[in-house]
Amino acid sequence: MTGLLRMIRSHGLITEPALNPPEDMSDAARVDDVFGGSIQVRHVDAGSCNGCEIEIGSAFGPVYDLERYGVRLVASPRHADVLLVTGPVTRNMADPLVKAYEAMPEPKRVVALGDCARDCGVFAGAYGVQGRVGDFIPVDVTVAGCPPEPEAIITALRRLSGR
């Protein structure tokens, strides 16, 4: 951890990420023997405001460099180990989200990123919103925040990769 980040944490400006893995997710789902220490991530925007996408870009950017932990974004769900979903599920994205999940090979994991993916956030009850991500596909890890900080994204994906 850099000196600046350590100083910011010590003053309470950054808190530890709020991660909520389900109780039934075994430790084997997060370690090397499942994904070999690296994971391929397919991102799906199910109807977000793009706040989470900015933080994902930051997590993969030069400052945080999530790829150094063996996490890589891929263009196809057929190449992905993890589906990273942002936003509440809208009417137009419900079917594409399920199809992306079904196209992934086993073993596969789903991360619901942000308050909107977790419980519809500020969009709860809106006309175009059909529900939270967990209503359509099984969610393994949720990351709270509106939007979640890059550190929270990194922590969640590192837990899944076992690194």
C-alpha positions in Angstrom: 0.0 0.0 0.0 1.4 3.4 -0.9 2.2 6.0 1.7 -0.5 8.3 0.5 -3.2 5.6 0.5 -2.1 4.5 4.0 -2.4 8.1 5.2 -5.8 8.5 3.7 -7.0 5.3 5.4 -5.6 6.3 8.7 -7.6 9.6 8.7 -10.8 7.6 7.9 -11.4 9.1 4.5 -11.5 5.6 2.9 -13.2 2.7 4.7 -12.9 -1.0 4.1 -15.2 -2.1 1.2 -18.6 -3.5 2.1 -18.7 -7.0 0.6 -21.5 -9.4 1.2 -20.7 -12.9 0.0 -23.5 -15.4 0.6 -23.1 -17.9 3.4 -23.3 -20.9 1.1 -20.4 -19.8 -1.0 -17.5 -22.0 0.0 -13.9 -20.8 0.3 -13.1 -23.1 -2.6 -15.1 -20.7 -4.8 -12.4 -18.0 -4.1 -9.1 -19.9 -4.3 -6.6 -20.9 -6.9 -8.0 -24.4 -7.4 -11.1 -23.0 -9.1 -9.8 -20.3 -11.3 -6.1 -20.9 -11.2 -5.3 -17.5 -9.7 -6.6 -15.5 -12.6 -10.1 -14.6 -13.7 -11.6 -13.4 -16.9 -14.4 -10.9 -16.3 -17.3 -9.9 -18.6 -19.0 -6.7 -17.6 -22.8 -6.3 -18.3 -24.5 -2.9 -17.8 -28.1 -3.9 -17.0 -29.3 -0.3 -16.8 -26.9 1.7 -14.7 -26.3 5.5 -14.6 -22.6 4.8 -15.6 -21.2 5.7 -12.1 -20.1 2.1 -11.5 -18.6 2.0 -15.0 -16.4 5.0 -14.2 -15.2 3.2 -11.1 -14.6 -0.1 -13.0 -12.5 1.9 -15.5 -10.6 3.4 -12.6 -10.0 -0.1 -11.1 -8.5 -1.3 -14.3 -6.6 2.0 -15.0 -3.0 2.7 -14.3 -3.4 3.9 -10.7 -5.1 0.7 -9.3 -4.1 -1.7 -12.1 -6.4 -4.6 -11.3 -4.8 -6.7 -14.1 -1.7 -7.1 -11.9 -3.8 -9.5 -9.8 -4.7 -11.7 -12.8 -8.1 -10.1 -13.4 -8.8 -9.3 -17.1 -11.9 -7.9 -18.9 -13.0 -10.0 -21.9 -15.4 -9.2 -24.7 -17.4 -12.4 -24.7 -19.3 -14.2 -21.9 -18.0 -17.5 -23.5 -14.5 -16.6 -22.4 -15.5 -15.3 -18.9 -15.3 -16.8 -15.4 -17.1 -13.9 -13.7 -20.0 -11.8 -14.8 -19.7 -8.3 -13.3 -23.2 -6.7 -13.4 -24.0 -3.0 -12.8 -27.3 -1.3 -12.5 -30.8 -2.5 -11.9 -32.2 -4.9 -14.5 -34.3 -3.0 -16.9 -37.0 -4.3 -19.2 -34.7 -4.3 -22.2 -31.8 -5.9 -20.5 -33.5 -8.8 -18.6 -33.2 -11.3 -21.5 -29.6 -10.3 -22.6 -28.4 -10.6 -19.0 -29.8 -14.1 -18.7 -28.4 -15.1 -22.1 -24.9 -13.8 -21.1 -25.1 -15.8 -17.9 -26.1 -19.0 -19.7 -23.4 -18.5 -22.3 -20.7 -18.6 -19.6 -18.8 -21.9 -19.0 -18.7 -23.6 -15.6 -17.5 -22.8 -13.0 -19.0 -19.3 -13.2 -19.6 -16.6 -10.7 -21.6 -13.4 -10.6 -20.8 -10.1 -8.9 -23.6 -7.6 -8.4 -21.7 -4.3 -8.3 -23.3 -1.3 -6.7 -26.4 -0.5 -4.8 -28.6 -0.6 -7.9 -27.5 -4.2 -8.9 -27.9 -5.3 -5.3 -31.4 -3.9 -4.5 -32.3 -1.4 -7.4 -30.9 1.5 -5.4 -32.5 4.9 -6.3 -34.2 3.3 -9.3 -36.4 1.0 -7.2 -40.0 1.2 -8.4 -39.2 2.9 -11.6 -41.3 2.0 -14.7 -38.4 0.6 -16.7 -36.9 -1.4 -13.9 -37.8 -5.1 -13.6 -35.7 -5.9 -10.5 -32.4 -6.5 -9.0 -29.7 -8.8 -10.5 -30.4 -11.6 -8.0 -34.0 -11.8 -9.3 -32.7 -13.0 -12.7 -29.4 -14.9 -12.1 -27.7 -16.3 -9.0 -25.4 -13.7 -7.4 -22.3 -14.9 -5.6 -20.9 -11.6 -4.3 -22.4 -8.2 -3.9 -20.5 -4.9 -3.6 -22.2 -2.0 -1.9 -21.8 1.6 -2.8 -23.2 4.2 -5.1 -20.9 3.9 -6.8 -18.5 1.5 -5.1 -14.9 2.7 -4.8 -12.2 1.0 -6.9 -10.8 -0.6 -3.8 -14.1 -2.4 -3.2 -14.1 -3.7 -6.7 -10.6 -4.9 -6.5 -11.2 -6.6 -3.1 -14.3 -8.4 -4.5 -12.5 -9.7 -7.6 -9.3 -10.6 -5.7 -11.4 -12.7 -3.3 -12.9 -14.6 -6.3 -9.5 -15.2 -7.8 -7.8 -16.2 -4.6 -5.0 -13.7 -5.1 
